[in-house]
Amino acid sequence: MGLIRSVVLIVQLVILLNATSAVKATAAVAYQANSSCQSRCGEVSIPYPFGTGGDCNVSKHFFITCNTSFTPSKAFLTTSSIEILDISLDGQLRILADGSYDCYNKSGATRNVRYRLKLGKFFINNTRNKFTAIGCDTYARVEGFSGQRYATGCLSLCNNINDVSNGSCSGIGCCQTSIPKGVKSYNITIESYENHADVLPENPCSYAFVAENDNYTFSTSDLRGFDFKDKLFPVTLDWTIGKKSCKEAKRDTKSFACKKNSKCIDSELNSGYICKCFEGYDGNPYLP
């Protein structure tokens, strides 16, 4: 009996080793099949379903332009001028966005620049970003028509720059409001009541922008406009695969994006899904 049991254990061990080798071989083939795809652009990692063309990205919306004229190279979303900071397989994408501003002198308005961002596939994350306006004679509006239609804004006033507190955006020199859920665009408009006449030269300009919650802290020096017009702000976007729910997407096994040892998760935005590895597994759930 002892000999038979030993033989059985040896056979089971051989089967297990062969199965492990087969899994490793399959993983190696899958890796080699995608090895021609560019995995980085400068400091940005480019995981599938994003890619730089051909079969390297799942669709045109996930195409990344890698501009090598910069040192280091910079990644841009599709063929736009929207610079990418980071791509996460958790369904989020970080970009750099500009802001709007208007400036005045004793004669009146000198400049009025309005910034607009429109995204075809991606949503602006409503919990990680906020709309901020800065100025002592400022009311700013943010609105959009792609995805959920909306309009919101805030008002910021102050008699003197000395009334303003660093880090506070309660409406004295700085104000903030939330971005609604499910929006794909924003257009920022700024206006003034008195053309900043009562606060010149300490606060000649108003500024407004969307930025990640933890990437901007208000400072009274911002009211003076030290290089603020050229500042870019990190914004977090949400991305999903397609427009179908998991249940609908699974019916088409050829186009279903979630590979082995991964699960499908419906988007909270009722548009598409993302894939995540099962607990205990690691890697890219969109690759075999």
C-alpha positions in Angstrom: 0.0 0.0 0.0 2.9 2.4 0.8 4.5 1.8 -2.6 1.2 2.4 -4.4 0.5 5.6 -2.5 4.1 6.9 -3.3 3.5 6.2 -7.0 0.2 8.1 -7.0 1.8 11.1 -5.3 4.6 11.1 -7.9 2.1 11.0 -10.7 0.1 13.8 -9.2 3.3 15.9 -8.8 4.3 15.3 -12.4 0.8 16.4 -13.6 1.0 19.5 -11.5 4.5 20.4 -12.8 3.3 19.9 -16.4 0.2 22.1 -15.8 2.4 24.9 -14.3 4.7 24.7 -17.3 1.8 25.0 -19.6 0.5 28.1 -17.9 3.9 29.7 -18.0 4.3 28.8 -21.7 0.8 30.4 -22.4 1.8 33.5 -20.5 5.1 33.7 -22.4 3.3 33.5 -25.8 0.8 36.1 -24.8 3.6 38.5 -23.7 5.5 37.9 -26.9 2.4 38.6 -29.0 2.3 42.1 -27.6 6.0 42.7 -27.2 6.1 44.9 -30.4 3.8 47.4 -28.7 5.3 50.5 -27.2 5.0 50.1 -23.4 6.2 53.5 -22.4 6.3 57.1 -23.6 8.8 59.1 -21.6 7.7 58.8 -18.0 4.2 57.4 -18.8 3.5 53.7 -18.9 1.1 52.6 -21.6 -0.8 49.5 -20.6 -3.3 47.7 -23.0 -6.1 48.6 -23.8 -4.2 51.9 -24.5 -1.6 51.8 -27.2 0.3 53.7 -29.9 -1.5 52.3 -32.9 -2.3 49.2 -34.9 -3.4 46.3 -32.7 -1.8 47.9 -29.6 -4.9 49.8 -28.6 -8.4 48.4 -28.3 -10.0 51.3 -30.2 -9.3 54.7 -31.6 -10.4 56.3 -28.3 -7.5 54.5 -26.5 -4.8 55.7 -29.0 -1.8 57.4 -27.5 0.4 59.8 -29.5 4.0 59.7 -28.2 5.6 63.0 -29.1 9.4 62.4 -29.2 10.2 66.1 -29.9 10.1 66.6 -26.1 12.8 65.4 -23.7 11.7 63.2 -22.2 8.9 62.2 -24.7 5.3 63.2 -23.8 2.2 61.2 -24.2 -1.0 62.8 -25.6 -4.6 61.5 -25.7 -5.5 60.4 -29.3 -4.4 63.1 -31.7 -5.2 66.0 -29.3 -3.0 68.4 -27.3 -4.2 66.8 -24.0 -1.1 65.6 -22.2 -1.3 62.4 -20.2 0.3 62.1 -16.8 -0.7 58.5 -15.8 -2.8 55.6 -17.0 -4.3 53.2 -14.4 -5.8 49.8 -15.1 -8.3 50.7 -12.4 -10.2 52.7 -15.0 -8.6 56.1 -14.4 -6.5 58.4 -16.5 -4.7 61.6 -15.3 -4.2 64.5 -17.7 -3.1 68.1 -17.6 -5.7 70.8 -18.3 -5.5 74.6 -18.7 -7.7 77.2 -17.0 -9.6 80.4 -17.9 -8.7 83.9 -16.8 -9.5 87.5 -17.4 -7.3 90.5 -16.5 -7.9 94.3 -16.1 -6.0 97.5 -15.7 -7.2 101.1 -15.0 -8.6 101.3 -18.5 -10.7 98.2 -18.2 -10.3 94.6 -19.6 -7.0 93.6 -21.1 -7.4 89.9 -21.7 -10.1 87.3 -21.5 -9.1 83.7 -22.1 -11.7 80.9 -21.9 -10.6 77.3 -21.7 -12.8 74.4 -23.0 -12.3 70.7 -22.6 -14.3 68.1 -24.6 -13.8 64.4 -24.2 -15.3 61.9 -26.6 -15.0 58.7 -24.6 -13.9 59.7 -21.1 -15.7 61.1 -18.1 -14.4 63.7 -15.7 -14.2 62.1 -12.2 -16.6 64.0 -10.0 -15.1 62.8 -6.6 -11.5 63.5 -7.4 -11.8 66.9 -9.0 -13.2 70.3 -8.1 -14.0 73.6 -9.9 -12.0 76.5 -8.4 -12.3 80.2 -9.0 -9.8 82.8 -7.7 -10.2 86.6 -7.4 -11.5 89.4 -5.3 -14.1 90.5 -7.9 -15.0 87.3 -9.6 -17.9 85.1 -10.5 -17.1 82.0 -12.6 -19.3 79.4 -14.4 -18.5 75.9 -15.6 -20.8 74.1 -17.9 -20.9 71.3 -20.4 -23.1 69.6 -23.0 -21.3 66.3 -23.6 -22.6 63.4 -21.4 -24.7 64.9 -18.7 -25.8 68.5 -19.5 -25.0 70.9 -16.6 -24.1 74.3 -15.4 -22.7 75.4 -12.0 -20.3 78.0 -10.6 -19.2 80.0 -7.6 -18.6 83.6 -6.5 -15.4 85.0 -4.9 -15.2 88.5 -3.4 -12.9 90.5 -1.1 -12.3 94.1 -0.2 -8.6 93.7 0.5 -6.0 91.0 -0.1 -5.3 91.1 3.6 -8.8 89.6 4.3 -7.8 86.4 2.5 -6.6 83.3 4.2 -4.1 80.8 2.7 -5.7 77.4 2.1 -9.3 78.6 2.4 -11.7 78.6 -0.6 -14.9 79.7 1.3 -15.7 82.6 -1.0 -13.2 85.3 0.2 -10.6 85.4 -2.6 -11.2 81.8 -3.6 -14.3 79.6 -4.0 -14.9 76.0 -5.0 -17.7 73.7 -6.2 -18.2 70.1 -7.3 -18.3 68.8 -10.8 -21.5 66.8 -11.5 -21.3 63.1 -12.2 -21.3 61.7 -15.7 -19.9 64.7 -17.6 -17.5 64.6 -20.5 -16.8 68.3 -21.1 -16.5 71.7 -19.5 -16.4 75.3 -20.7 -15.2 77.9 -18.1 -16.4 81.5 -18.2 -15.2 84.3 -15.9 -16.8 87.7 -15.3 -16.3 90.6 -13.0 -18.6 93.1 -11.3 -16.3 96.2 -11.1 -13.5 95.2 -13.5 -11.3 94.7 -10.4 -11.1 98.4 -10.0 -11.3 98.3 -6.2 -8.5 95.7 -5.8 -5.9 96.8 -8.4 -3.0 96.3 -8.4 -3.1 93.5 -5.8 -5.5 91.4 -7.8 -5.7 92.4 -11.5 -6.9 89.0 -12.7 -9.5 86.3 -12.1 -8.7 82.6 -12.7 -10.9 79.5 -12.8 -10.0 75.9 -13.5 -10.8 72.2 -12.8 -8.2 70.3 -10.8 -7.7 67.3 -8.6 -8.7 67.9 -5.0 -5.3 67.3 -3.5 -3.2 69.0 -6.3 -4.1 72.6 -5.6 -4.0 74.6 -2.4 -5.0 78.2 -2.5 -2.4 80.8 -1.7 -2.9 84.6 -1.4 0.0 85.0 -3.8 -2.2 83.5 -6.5 -4.3 86.6 -6.4 -1.3 88.6 -7.7 -1.0 86.3 -10.7 2.6 85.2 -10.5 2.9 83.1 -13.7 -0.6 81.7 -12.9 -1.8 82.2 -16.5 0.7 79.5 -17.7 -0.2 77.0 -15.0 -1.6 73.5 -15.9 -3.6 71.5 -13.5 -3.9 67.7 -13.1 -7.4 66.3 -13.8 -8.6 62.7 -13.2 -10.7 61.1 -15.9 -12.7 57.8 -15.8 -12.5 55.3 -18.7 -14.4 52.2 -19.6 -14.5 49.6 -22.3 -17.3 50.1 -24.9 -20.9 51.1 -23.9 -22.4 47.8 -23.0 -22.9 46.3 -19.5 -21.0 43.2 -18.5 -24.0 41.0 -19.1 -24.4 42.4 -22.7 -20.7 42.4 -23.5 -20.2 38.7 -22.5 -22.5 37.6 -25.2 -19.9 38.5 -27.8 -16.9 36.4 -26.7 -14.7 37.7 -29.5 -14.9 41.3 -28.5 -15.3 40.8 -24.7 -12.2 42.5 -23.1 -11.9 40.6 -19.8 -9.4 37.7 -20.1 -8.9 34.6 -18.0 -8.7 35.0 -14.2 -10.4 38.4 -14.3 -13.9 39.7 -13.5 -16.0 42.2 -15.3 -17.3 45.3 -13.4 -20.1 47.5 -14.7 -19.4 51.2 -14.8 -21.3 53.4 -12.3 -21.8 55.8 -15.1 -24.0 53.2 -17.0 -21.6 53.2 -19.9 -19.3 50.3 -20.5 -17.3 48.2 -18.1 -13.8 47.6 -16.7 -11.9 44.3 -15.9 -10.1 43.4 -12.7 -7.9 40.4 -11.8 -9.4 37.9 -9.4 -8.1 38.1 -5.9 -4.7 36.4 -5.7 -3.9 37.2 -9.3 -1.8 40.1 -10.7 -1.1 41.5 -14.1 -3.2 43.1 -16.9 -6.7 41.7 -17.0 -7.1 42.8 -20.7 -4.3 40.5 -21.9 -4.4 36.6 -22.1 
